[in-house]
Amino acid sequence: MATLFFIFSVALALSFAPGAGSAPSLGTREKNLMYSWARMWSGECNQDELEIFDESSDCFTHPWDTPAKRSKLWCTCNRPGHEIGTLLLYGIARTTRDAMALGDLGCDLDSIAYVRETLAEGQAMVKDLKIYALLSEGGVDVPEAAFVPRLVWYNQHCAQSQAEKLDGVAVNNEDFDKWGSEEEKVAYLTNLAEIATNAGTELKTHYSVGGTGLKLEM
């Protein structure tokens, strides 16, 4: 049974690089982006369990907490004709938050060493891969913004090589209310803008925005 690494529930996705001009013509890899959430289908259970889709069950597992699982992740990124250029990894932000709270000692945590190892491995195994920390706390106040300084801190204090650094931060927030007042919409977008402000020039930003009454006409 195929392993599932990502679930798309996104209404609108935008990526920004500070100071970037018009986008060049992109190859297959550069055009493809993949989400890796906190839990994935293990492939060890039957069809009935898949239809129940209880993520708290033993049929679901962390997608990149062992070398064997990461090997499958990198293999998916290198699938011919569907090569991935940008990978959004969930779980990094909480690790860096807890580490930063310890100050200089935070970089010595095993959990931070594990993040460094994963990022470096991804760079080595997947050509030109960009890895973003994926955030999805939810809420009109966009609480994801508070996690971003912790990611910047990791890059500047814990990463020991360019390969161990995060390329960006991705935010999946589905609380935009199309039917809200003008003030509510402006407040939401202002809160969302804090992501880029906190990322500064250290991290690129990617937004996946959805919400009540939001409809896109393509």
C-alpha positions in Angstrom: 0.0 0.0 0.0 1.3 3.4 -0.9 2.6 5.7 1.9 0.8 9.0 2.2 3.1 12.0 3.0 0.7 14.9 2.5 -3.0 15.9 2.5 -4.0 19.0 0.5 -6.7 21.2 2.1 -5.5 24.5 0.8 -7.6 27.1 -0.9 -4.8 29.5 -1.9 -1.0 29.2 -1.7 1.5 32.0 -2.2 5.3 32.0 -1.8 7.5 35.0 -1.4 11.2 35.7 -1.3 12.2 39.1 0.0 13.4 41.3 -2.8 12.5 38.7 -5.5 11.7 40.0 -8.9 9.6 38.2 -11.6 9.8 34.5 -11.5 11.9 32.7 -14.1 10.7 29.8 -16.1 10.8 26.8 -13.8 11.6 23.1 -14.3 9.6 20.3 -13.0 11.3 20.0 -9.6 11.0 23.8 -8.9 7.3 23.8 -9.6 6.4 20.9 -7.3 5.8 21.4 -3.6 4.9 18.7 -1.0 3.5 18.9 2.6 4.7 16.5 5.2 2.4 16.7 8.3 2.8 15.4 11.8 1.3 12.0 11.1 1.1 9.8 8.0 -0.5 6.5 7.1 1.9 3.8 7.9 0.8 1.4 5.2 0.7 -1.4 7.8 -3.1 -1.6 8.2 -6.0 -2.7 6.0 -8.5 -0.8 3.9 -11.1 -0.6 6.7 -8.6 1.2 9.0 -7.8 3.6 6.2 -11.5 4.5 5.8 -11.8 5.1 9.5 -8.7 7.4 9.3 -8.1 7.7 13.0 -4.7 9.5 13.2 -4.3 8.6 16.9 -4.2 4.9 16.0 -1.2 2.8 15.4 -1.9 2.9 11.7 -0.4 6.4 11.6 3.1 7.3 12.4 5.6 10.2 12.3 6.8 10.6 8.7 10.5 11.4 9.3 11.6 10.4 12.8 13.8 7.4 11.6 16.4 7.0 8.8 14.1 4.4 7.2 11.1 6.8 7.1 13.3 9.6 5.8 14.6 7.4 3.1 11.0 6.9 1.9 10.5 10.7 2.1 13.5 11.4 0.0 12.5 8.7 -2.5 9.1 10.4 -2.9 10.8 13.7 -3.5 12.9 12.1 -6.3 10.1 10.3 -8.1 10.8 10.7 -11.8 8.5 13.2 -13.4 7.2 14.4 -10.1 10.4 15.6 -8.5 9.9 17.9 -5.4 11.6 21.3 -5.2 10.1 22.5 -1.9 9.3 20.3 1.1 7.2 21.7 4.0 8.0 19.8 7.2 5.7 20.0 10.2 7.1 19.7 13.7 10.3 21.7 13.5 8.8 24.9 15.0 7.8 23.4 18.3 11.3 21.9 18.7 13.0 25.2 18.1 10.6 27.0 20.4 11.4 24.7 23.3 15.2 24.9 22.5 15.3 28.7 22.3 13.7 28.8 25.8 16.9 27.3 27.1 19.2 29.9 25.6 22.6 28.7 24.5 22.0 25.3 25.9 19.1 24.7 23.5 21.4 24.0 20.6 22.8 21.0 22.5 19.4 19.2 22.7 19.1 15.9 21.0 15.9 17.2 19.3 17.9 20.0 17.7 20.6 17.6 16.5 17.9 15.5 14.9 16.6 18.6 13.1 20.1 19.4 11.9 20.6 15.9 10.7 17.3 15.7 8.8 17.8 19.0 7.0 21.4 18.1 6.0 20.3 14.7 4.8 17.5 16.2 2.7 20.0 18.5 1.0 22.3 15.6 0.3 19.6 13.2 -1.0 17.4 15.5 -3.0 18.9 17.9 -5.6 18.3 21.6 -5.0 15.7 20.8 -2.3 14.3 23.8 -0.3 13.0 22.8 3.1 10.5 25.0 5.0 9.2 24.6 8.5 5.5 24.1 8.3 3.2 25.8 10.8 -0.6 25.3 11.2 -1.8 26.5 14.6 -4.9 28.2 13.3 -6.8 31.3 14.5 -7.6 34.7 13.2 -4.8 36.2 15.4 -2.4 34.0 13.3 -0.5 32.6 16.3 2.0 31.0 13.9 3.8 34.4 13.7 5.2 33.8 17.3 7.0 30.7 16.2 9.0 32.4 13.4 11.6 34.1 15.6 12.5 30.6 17.0 13.1 29.4 13.5 15.4 32.3 12.8 17.2 31.7 16.1 17.8 28.1 15.0 19.4 29.1 11.7 21.6 31.7 13.3 22.7 29.8 16.5 22.2 26.1 16.0 22.8 25.2 12.3 26.5 24.5 11.8 26.4 24.6 8.0 24.3 26.0 5.2 22.8 22.5 4.6 21.5 22.4 8.2 19.6 25.7 7.8 15.9 26.1 7.0 15.2 27.8 3.7 11.8 29.2 4.8 8.7 29.1 6.9 5.3 27.9 5.5 2.0 28.8 7.2 -1.2 26.9 6.7 -4.0 29.1 8.3 -7.6 28.6 7.3 -9.3 31.2 9.4 -9.8 34.0 6.9 -13.5 35.0 7.0 -14.7 36.3 3.6 -18.0 37.4 5.2 -16.3 39.3 8.0 -16.2 43.1 8.3 -13.6 45.1 6.6 -11.9 45.7 9.9 -11.8 42.0 10.6 -10.3 41.2 7.2 -7.6 43.9 7.6 -6.8 42.7 11.1 -6.3 39.1 9.8 -4.1 40.2 7.0 -2.1 42.4 9.3 -1.6 39.5 11.6 -0.6 37.4 8.6 2.0 40.0 7.6 3.8 39.5 10.9 5.1 36.2 9.5 7.2 38.0 6.9 8.2 40.7 9.3 9.5 38.1 11.8 11.2 36.1 9.0 13.1 39.1 7.8 15.8 38.2 5.3 16.6 34.9 7.0 13.7 32.9 5.8 11.5 32.8 2.7 7.7 32.7 3.3 4.9 30.5 1.9 1.3 31.1 2.8 -1.6 28.6 2.4 -4.7 30.6 3.2 -8.3 29.3 3.4 -11.4 30.0 5.4 -15.1 30.6 5.7 -16.7 31.6 2.5 -13.5 31.8 0.6 -13.8 30.8 -3.1 -11.3 31.1 -5.8 -12.2 31.6 -9.4 -9.4 30.3 -11.7 
